[in-house]
Amino acid sequence: MALRRRSLLVASPVVLSRPAWAQAYPSRPVRILEGYGAGGAPDIIARLIGKWLSERLGASGRIATDAVAKSAPDGYTLLLVLNNNTVDAAIKEKLPYDFVRDIAPVAGIYRQPLVMEVHPSVPAKTVAEFIALAKERPGKINLASAGVGTGTHISAEMFQIQAGVSLFHVPYRGVQALAGVVAGQADIYFGVVASSLPQIKAGKVRALAVTTATRSPVLPDVPAMNEFLPGYEFSAWYALGAPKGTPAPAVERLNKEVNAALADPAFAQQLTELGGIPLGGSPGDLGKLFVSDTDKIAKVIKAANITIE
């Protein structure tokens, strides 16, 4: 099975072009790069935080799809980092960079659950009922994902390992996975809350659980997976990173302003409406998340024997 490479895997940094540091930072435009296309959650998050930083730093923000690896570590080119970067690092395909080593953590922005959702024809109203059903039908329940090695796949593999069940994996191309479940071509999908919410509200899919440690504010009646499988946790998260060697004053200023954004009620509400919660924290906290997520996902990949051809 082939893992489709993402267009901006070469970098997950927040880079800044180096001025004379005697000058106040920033002294020219700061770019935020995201490589996942217009209109999706990464684009929305990048634009929200970009607008905030533009207003606070006095620098014009713009979304770009350049390779951040080519940028100087000076504080003027920032990359929107996703948990997908830790998935790629864990899979250990030959990459032109080492994510944990080469990307300097700047600030956490947002954490969002995935939601375990099934087609209405599936005769299971709870996670416990679904596990019982899957054990009765090993390998016969179709699991949709947005592709091999994506978060939608890894989270489902974590579920299978902890629940002791075996599902038949059907990888789709990106958002087509949700459409496949809605159409009844697949039975179950671990989808991002923001994109799944309209289908859940319309009754086209049934939500059984969210994958974060706590319930989602936009799905308060849907239990967290660890209420059934203690210790289970998987989330989609977004952060800012920078190339290794980005000056500490730039990192500290950016971290301060991102955390100010997350503390602002109006800004935080925009994130909540997308289905998750603000992340925040120090660069050190984010660096620990880079490492812990990579290690956790690497264990799942090994246990599930996920390979790339």
NUTI-647076 format. One record per residue (C-alpha): residue number from 1; residue in one letter; y, x, z. Coordinates in steps of 0.05 Angstrom, whole numbers, plus 5000, padded with zeros to 4 digits. Layout:
residues N
site num NUM; residu A; yy Y; xx X; zz Z;
...
//
This chain:
residues 309
site num 1; residu M; yy 5000; xx 5000; zz 5000;
site num 2; residu A; yy 5067; xx 5028; zz 4981;
site num 3; residu L; yy 5128; xx 5028; zz 5026;
site num 4; residu R; yy 5190; xx 5015; zz 4986;
site num 5; residu R; yy 5244; xx 5066; zz 5003;
site num 6; residu R; yy 5311; xx 5041; zz 5023;
site num 7; residu S; yy 5372; xx 5065; zz 4985;
site num 8; residu L; yy 5407; xx 5099; zz 5043;
site num 9; residu L; yy 5351; xx 5131; zz 5081;
site num 10; residu V; yy 5380; xx 5199; zz 5071;
site num 11; residu A; yy 5428; xx 5188; zz 5127;
site num 12; residu S; yy 5441; xx 5147; zz 5188;
site num 13; residu P; yy 5504; xx 5180; zz 5214;
site num 14; residu V; yy 5575; xx 5164; zz 5231;
site num 15; residu V; yy 5610; xx 5222; zz 5199;
site num 16; residu L; yy 5682; xx 5242; zz 5205;
site num 17; residu S; yy 5720; xx 5289; zz 5158;
site num 18; residu R; yy 5747; xx 5346; zz 5201;
site num 19; residu P; yy 5822; xx 5348; zz 5208;
site num 20; residu A; yy 5858; xx 5400; zz 5249;
site num 21; residu W; yy 5835; xx 5375; zz 5317;
site num 22; residu A; yy 5905; xx 5389; zz 5345;
site num 23; residu Q; yy 5922; xx 5325; zz 5307;
site num 24; residu A; yy 5905; xx 5257; zz 5336;
site num 25; residu Y; yy 5839; xx 5229; zz 5312;
site num 26; residu P; yy 5836; xx 5193; zz 5265;
site num 27; residu S; yy 5887; xx 5217; zz 5215;
site num 28; residu R; yy 5857; xx 5186; zz 5153;
site num 29; residu P; yy 5809; xx 5130; zz 5132;
site num 30; residu V; yy 5742; xx 5124; zz 5166;
site num 31; residu R; yy 5683; xx 5098; zz 5126;
site num 32; residu I; yy 5622; xx 5060; zz 5151;
site num 33; residu L; yy 5563; xx 5066; zz 5104;
site num 34; residu E; yy 5505; xx 5017; zz 5103;
site num 35; residu G; yy 5450; xx 5016; zz 5051;
site num 36; residu Y; yy 5421; xx 4946; zz 5055;
site num 37; residu G; yy 5463; xx 4906; zz 5007;
site num 38; residu A; yy 5519; xx 4855; zz 5012;
site num 39; residu G; yy 5513; xx 4791; zz 5052;
site num 40; residu G; yy 5455; xx 4810; zz 5098;
site num 41; residu A; yy 5458; xx 4822; zz 5173;
site num 42; residu P; yy 5472; xx 4898; zz 5166;
site num 43; residu D; yy 5531; xx 4884; zz 5120;
site num 44; residu I; yy 5558; xx 4831; zz 5168;
site num 45; residu I; yy 5552; xx 4877; zz 5229;
site num 46; residu A; yy 5584; xx 4935; zz 5191;
site num 47; residu R; yy 5643; xx 4893; zz 5170;
site num 48; residu L; yy 5653; xx 4864; zz 5240;
site num 49; residu I; yy 5654; xx 4932; zz 5275;
site num 50; residu G; yy 5692; xx 4963; zz 5216;
site num 51; residu K; yy 5748; xx 4912; zz 5222;
site num 52; residu W; yy 5752; xx 4923; zz 5298;
site num 53; residu L; yy 5756; xx 4999; zz 5290;
site num 54; residu S; yy 5806; xx 4993; zz 5234;
site num 55; residu E; yy 5852; xx 4953; zz 5279;
site num 56; residu R; yy 5842; xx 4997; zz 5340;
site num 57; residu L; yy 5843; xx 5065; zz 5307;
site num 58; residu G; yy 5896; xx 5050; zz 5255;
site num 59; residu A; yy 5849; xx 5073; zz 5199;
site num 60; residu S; yy 5827; xx 5030; zz 5142;
site num 61; residu G; yy 5752; xx 5016; zz 5142;
site num 62; residu R; yy 5709; xx 5004; zz 5081;
site num 63; residu I; yy 5635; xx 4996; zz 5069;
site num 64; residu A; yy 5604; xx 5048; zz 5024;
site num 65; residu T; yy 5534; xx 5064; zz 4999;
site num 66; residu D; yy 5542; xx 5139; zz 4992;
site num 67; residu A; yy 5491; xx 5187; zz 5019;
site num 68; residu V; yy 5518; xx 5206; zz 5087;
site num 69; residu A; yy 5478; xx 5270; zz 5087;
site num 70; residu K; yy 5528; xx 5298; zz 5037;
site num 71; residu S; yy 5586; xx 5285; zz 5084;
site num 72; residu A; yy 5618; xx 5335; zz 5130;
site num 73; residu P; yy 5605; xx 5326; zz 5205;
site num 74; residu D; yy 5678; xx 5313; zz 5220;
site num 75; residu G; yy 5683; xx 5242; zz 5245;
site num 76; residu Y; yy 5706; xx 5205; zz 5183;
site num 77; residu T; yy 5642; xx 5179; zz 5151;
site num 78; residu L; yy 5601; xx 5133; zz 5196;
site num 79; residu L; yy 5533; xx 5103; zz 5182;
site num 80; residu L; yy 5506; xx 5037; zz 5206;
site num 81; residu V; yy 5440; xx 5057; zz 5238;
site num 82; residu L; yy 5384; xx 5005; zz 5242;
site num 83; residu N; yy 5318; xx 5005; zz 5279;
site num 84; residu N; yy 5288; xx 5013; zz 5210;
site num 85; residu N; yy 5310; xx 5086; zz 5214;
site num 86; residu T; yy 5262; xx 5096; zz 5273;
site num 87; residu V; yy 5207; xx 5061; zz 5234;
site num 88; residu D; yy 5217; xx 5110; zz 5176;
site num 89; residu A; yy 5218; xx 5169; zz 5224;
site num 90; residu A; yy 5154; xx 5145; zz 5257;
site num 91; residu I; yy 5118; xx 5136; zz 5191;
site num 92; residu K; yy 5134; xx 5210; zz 5178;
site num 93; residu E; yy 5137; xx 5207; zz 5103;
site num 94; residu K; yy 5169; xx 5269; zz 5074;
site num 95; residu L; yy 5243; xx 5256; zz 5083;
site num 96; residu P; yy 5302; xx 5301; zz 5067;
site num 97; residu Y; yy 5324; xx 5298; zz 5140;
site num 98; residu D; yy 5297; xx 5290; zz 5210;
site num 99; residu F; yy 5327; xx 5226; zz 5239;
site num 100; residu V; yy 5324; xx 5243; zz 5313;
site num 101; residu R; yy 5346; xx 5315; zz 5302;
site num 102; residu D; yy 5399; xx 5307; zz 5248;
site num 103; residu I; yy 5433; xx 5242; zz 5267;
site num 104; residu A; yy 5482; xx 5243; zz 5325;
site num 105; residu P; yy 5482; xx 5178; zz 5365;
site num 106; residu V; yy 5551; xx 5148; zz 5373;
site num 107; residu A; yy 5547; xx 5076; zz 5399;
site num 108; residu G; yy 5500; xx 5017; zz 5404;
site num 109; residu I; yy 5527; xx 4953; zz 5374;
site num 110; residu Y; yy 5477; xx 4896; zz 5374;
site num 111; residu R; yy 5405; xx 4878; zz 5391;
site num 112; residu Q; yy 5371; xx 4818; zz 5358;
site num 113; residu P; yy 5301; xx 4790; zz 5366;
site num 114; residu L; yy 5253; xx 4773; zz 5312;
site num 115; residu V; yy 5221; xx 4705; zz 5317;
site num 116; residu M; yy 5147; xx 4690; zz 5310;
site num 117; residu E; yy 5147; xx 4630; zz 5264;
site num 118; residu V; yy 5091; xx 4590; zz 5230;
site num 119; residu H; yy 5086; xx 4539; zz 5175;
site num 120; residu P; yy 5084; xx 4467; zz 5204;
site num 121; residu S; yy 5013; xx 4459; zz 5178;
site num 122; residu V; yy 4988; xx 4512; zz 5227;
site num 123; residu P; yy 4956; xx 4474; zz 5286;
site num 124; residu A; yy 4987; xx 4517; zz 5341;
site num 125; residu K; yy 5047; xx 4497; zz 5382;
site num 126; residu T; yy 5048; xx 4558; zz 5428;
site num 127; residu V; yy 5031; xx 4631; zz 5425;
site num 128; residu A; yy 4969; xx 4620; zz 5468;
site num 129; residu E; yy 4945; xx 4566; zz 5420;
site num 130; residu F; yy 4958; xx 4612; zz 5360;
site num 131; residu I; yy 4919; xx 4669; zz 5392;
site num 132; residu A; yy 4861; xx 4622; zz 5404;
site num 133; residu L; yy 4865; xx 4598; zz 5332;
site num 134; residu A; yy 4868; xx 4669; zz 5304;
site num 135; residu K; yy 4806; xx 4689; zz 5345;
site num 136; residu E; yy 4769; xx 4630; zz 5314;
site num 137; residu R; yy 4791; xx 4651; zz 5244;
site num 138; residu P; yy 4792; xx 4728; zz 5243;
site num 139; residu G; yy 4824; xx 4755; zz 5180;
site num 140; residu K; yy 4835; xx 4685; zz 5151;
site num 141; residu I; yy 4907; xx 4671; zz 5173;
site num 142; residu N; yy 4958; xx 4698; zz 5124;
site num 143; residu L; yy 5013; xx 4742; zz 5155;
site num 144; residu A; yy 5076; xx 4750; zz 5113;
site num 145; residu S; yy 5121; xx 4811; zz 5120;
site num 146; residu A; yy 5182; xx 4838; zz 5084;
site num 147; residu G; yy 5141; xx 4898; zz 5064;
site num 148; residu V; yy 5094; xx 4951; zz 5091;
site num 149; residu G; yy 5126; xx 4989; zz 5149;
site num 150; residu T; yy 5186; xx 4942; zz 5157;
site num 151; residu G; yy 5204; xx 4914; zz 5225;
site num 152; residu T; yy 5173; xx 4847; zz 5206;
site num 153; residu H; yy 5108; xx 4884; zz 5194;
site num 154; residu I; yy 5109; xx 4930; zz 5254;
site num 155; residu S; yy 5126; xx 4874; zz 5303;
site num 156; residu A; yy 5067; xx 4833; zz 5276;
site num 157; residu E; yy 5020; xx 4893; zz 5283;
site num 158; residu M; yy 5043; xx 4901; zz 5355;
site num 159; residu F; yy 5026; xx 4828; zz 5366;
site num 160; residu Q; yy 4956; xx 4836; zz 5336;
site num 161; residu I; yy 4941; xx 4898; zz 5377;
site num 162; residu Q; yy 4963; xx 4866; zz 5443;
site num 163; residu A; yy 4933; xx 4797; zz 5428;
site num 164; residu G; yy 4867; xx 4825; zz 5402;
site num 165; residu V; yy 4870; xx 4786; zz 5336;
site num 166; residu S; yy 4865; xx 4803; zz 5263;
site num 167; residu L; yy 4910; xx 4772; zz 5210;
site num 168; residu F; yy 4910; xx 4781; zz 5134;
site num 169; residu H; yy 4973; xx 4819; zz 5115;
site num 170; residu V; yy 5012; xx 4794; zz 5054;
site num 171; residu P; yy 5072; xx 4840; zz 5041;
site num 172; residu Y; yy 5129; xx 4808; zz 5003;
site num 173; residu R; yy 5193; xx 4838; zz 4976;
site num 174; residu G; yy 5245; xx 4830; zz 5030;
site num 175; residu V; yy 5271; xx 4761; zz 5045;
site num 176; residu Q; yy 5219; xx 4729; zz 4999;
site num 177; residu A; yy 5172; xx 4732; zz 5059;
site num 178; residu L; yy 5208; xx 4675; zz 5094;
site num 179; residu A; yy 5207; xx 4634; zz 5030;
site num 180; residu G; yy 5132; xx 4646; zz 5026;
site num 181; residu V; yy 5121; xx 4616; zz 5095;
site num 182; residu V; yy 5167; xx 4557; zz 5080;
site num 183; residu A; yy 5128; xx 4544; zz 5017;
site num 184; residu G; yy 5062; xx 4547; zz 5054;
site num 185; residu Q; yy 5037; xx 4609; zz 5016;
site num 186; residu A; yy 5033; xx 4646; zz 5083;
site num 187; residu D; yy 5019; xx 4620; zz 5153;
site num 188; residu I; yy 5060; xx 4664; zz 5199;
site num 189; residu Y; yy 5120; xx 4711; zz 5196;
site num 190; residu F; yy 5159; xx 4752; zz 5245;
site num 191; residu G; yy 5229; xx 4741; zz 5218;
site num 192; residu V; yy 5300; xx 4759; zz 5238;
site num 193; residu V; yy 5331; xx 4703; zz 5279;
site num 194; residu A; yy 5395; xx 4700; zz 5239;
site num 195; residu S; yy 5360; xx 4685; zz 5173;
site num 196; residu S; yy 5305; xx 4643; zz 5203;
site num 197; residu L; yy 5349; xx 4597; zz 5245;
site num 198; residu P; yy 5367; xx 4548; zz 5189;
site num 199; residu Q; yy 5294; xx 4539; zz 5170;
site num 200; residu I; yy 5275; xx 4529; zz 5243;
site num 201; residu K; yy 5328; xx 4476; zz 5253;
site num 202; residu A; yy 5307; xx 4442; zz 5189;
site num 203; residu G; yy 5235; xx 4438; zz 5213;
site num 204; residu K; yy 5210; xx 4480; zz 5154;
site num 205; residu V; yy 5179; xx 4531; zz 5202;
site num 206; residu R; yy 5160; xx 4526; zz 5275;
site num 207; residu A; yy 5185; xx 4579; zz 5324;
site num 208; residu L; yy 5132; xx 4601; zz 5375;
site num 209; residu A; yy 5166; xx 4660; zz 5408;
site num 210; residu V; yy 5221; xx 4712; zz 5403;
site num 211; residu T; yy 5203; xx 4785; zz 5406;
site num 212; residu T; yy 5256; xx 4812; zz 5454;
site num 213; residu A; yy 5244; xx 4818; zz 5529;
site num 214; residu T; yy 5287; xx 4757; zz 5542;
site num 215; residu R; yy 5299; xx 4691; zz 5506;
site num 216; residu S; yy 5351; xx 4686; zz 5451;
site num 217; residu P; yy 5417; xx 4649; zz 5467;
site num 218; residu V; yy 5410; xx 4612; zz 5401;
site num 219; residu L; yy 5338; xx 4591; zz 5414;
site num 220; residu P; yy 5338; xx 4580; zz 5490;
site num 221; residu D; yy 5277; xx 4534; zz 5488;
site num 222; residu V; yy 5234; xx 4585; zz 5451;
site num 223; residu P; yy 5197; xx 4631; zz 5499;
site num 224; residu A; yy 5198; xx 4707; zz 5497;
site num 225; residu M; yy 5133; xx 4738; zz 5473;
site num 226; residu N; yy 5123; xx 4776; zz 5538;
site num 227; residu E; yy 5116; xx 4709; zz 5573;
site num 228; residu F; yy 5048; xx 4708; zz 5538;
site num 229; residu L; yy 5036; xx 4782; zz 5526;
site num 230; residu P; yy 5067; xx 4822; zz 5584;
site num 231; residu G; yy 5102; xx 4885; zz 5561;
site num 232; residu Y; yy 5111; xx 4863; zz 5489;
site num 233; residu E; yy 5181; xx 4879; zz 5462;
site num 234; residu F; yy 5208; xx 4890; zz 5393;
site num 235; residu S; yy 5279; xx 4881; zz 5369;
site num 236; residu A; yy 5323; xx 4894; zz 5310;
site num 237; residu W; yy 5383; xx 4934; zz 5332;
site num 238; residu Y; yy 5445; xx 4962; zz 5300;
site num 239; residu A; yy 5486; xx 5023; zz 5320;
site num 240; residu L; yy 5534; xx 5076; zz 5295;
site num 241; residu G; yy 5509; xx 5146; zz 5283;
site num 242; residu A; yy 5540; xx 5210; zz 5256;
site num 243; residu P; yy 5516; xx 5275; zz 5225;
site num 244; residu K; yy 5494; xx 5328; zz 5273;
site num 245; residu G; yy 5553; xx 5370; zz 5293;
site num 246; residu T; yy 5605; xx 5315; zz 5292;
site num 247; residu P; yy 5660; xx 5336; zz 5342;
site num 248; residu A; yy 5652; xx 5308; zz 5412;
site num 249; residu P; yy 5723; xx 5280; zz 5414;
site num 250; residu A; yy 5709; xx 5238; zz 5353;
site num 251; residu V; yy 5643; xx 5212; zz 5381;
site num 252; residu E; yy 5675; xx 5197; zz 5448;
site num 253; residu R; yy 5733; xx 5159; zz 5417;
site num 254; residu L; yy 5688; xx 5118; zz 5372;
site num 255; residu N; yy 5641; xx 5102; zz 5430;
site num 256; residu K; yy 5699; xx 5079; zz 5473;
site num 257; residu E; yy 5726; xx 5033; zz 5419;
site num 258; residu V; yy 5658; xx 5003; zz 5402;
site num 259; residu N; yy 5646; xx 4987; zz 5475;
site num 260; residu A; yy 5715; xx 4956; zz 5479;
site num 261; residu A; yy 5696; xx 4911; zz 5421;
site num 262; residu L; yy 5632; xx 4890; zz 5456;
site num 263; residu A; yy 5672; xx 4873; zz 5519;
site num 264; residu D; yy 5719; xx 4829; zz 5479;
site num 265; residu P; yy 5696; xx 4756; zz 5487;
site num 266; residu A; yy 5715; xx 4735; zz 5416;
site num 267; residu F; yy 5679; xx 4795; zz 5385;
site num 268; residu A; yy 5618; xx 4787; zz 5429;
site num 269; residu Q; yy 5614; xx 4713; zz 5411;
site num 270; residu Q; yy 5609; xx 4731; zz 5338;
site num 271; residu L; yy 5549; xx 4774; zz 5353;
site num 272; residu T; yy 5518; xx 4719; zz 5397;
site num 273; residu E; yy 5525; xx 4669; zz 5340;
site num 274; residu L; yy 5482; xx 4716; zz 5297;
site num 275; residu G; yy 5426; xx 4707; zz 5348;
site num 276; residu G; yy 5428; xx 4769; zz 5391;
site num 277; residu I; yy 5466; xx 4805; zz 5446;
site num 278; residu P; yy 5515; xx 4864; zz 5448;
site num 279; residu L; yy 5480; xx 4931; zz 5459;
site num 280; residu G; yy 5534; xx 4980; zz 5481;
site num 281; residu G; yy 5523; xx 5042; zz 5525;
site num 282; residu S; yy 5537; xx 5116; zz 5518;
site num 283; residu P; yy 5517; xx 5163; zz 5462;
site num 284; residu G; yy 5463; xx 5189; zz 5509;
site num 285; residu D; yy 5435; xx 5119; zz 5519;
site num 286; residu L; yy 5432; xx 5109; zz 5444;
site num 287; residu G; yy 5398; xx 5177; zz 5435;
site num 288; residu K; yy 5344; xx 5156; zz 5484;
site num 289; residu L; yy 5334; xx 5092; zz 5444;
site num 290; residu F; yy 5326; xx 5133; zz 5380;
site num 291; residu V; yy 5270; xx 5173; zz 5413;
site num 292; residu S; yy 5235; xx 5117; zz 5451;
site num 293; residu D; yy 5234; xx 5070; zz 5392;
site num 294; residu T; yy 5207; xx 5124; zz 5345;
site num 295; residu D; yy 5152; xx 5141; zz 5395;
site num 296; residu K; yy 5133; xx 5068; zz 5407;
site num 297; residu I; yy 5130; xx 5052; zz 5333;
site num 298; residu A; yy 5091; xx 5116; zz 5317;
site num 299; residu K; yy 5037; xx 5092; zz 5366;
site num 300; residu V; yy 5033; xx 5024; zz 5330;
site num 301; residu I; yy 5029; xx 5058; zz 5262;
site num 302; residu K; yy 4972; xx 5102; zz 5285;
site num 303; residu A; yy 4934; xx 5045; zz 5319;
site num 304; residu A; yy 4943; xx 4999; zz 5259;
site num 305; residu N; yy 4927; xx 5055; zz 5210;
site num 306; residu I; yy 4988; xx 5040; zz 5168;
site num 307; residu T; yy 4991; xx 5087; zz 5109;
site num 308; residu I; yy 5036; xx 5100; zz 5049;
site num 309; residu E; yy 5009; xx 5114; zz 4980;
//
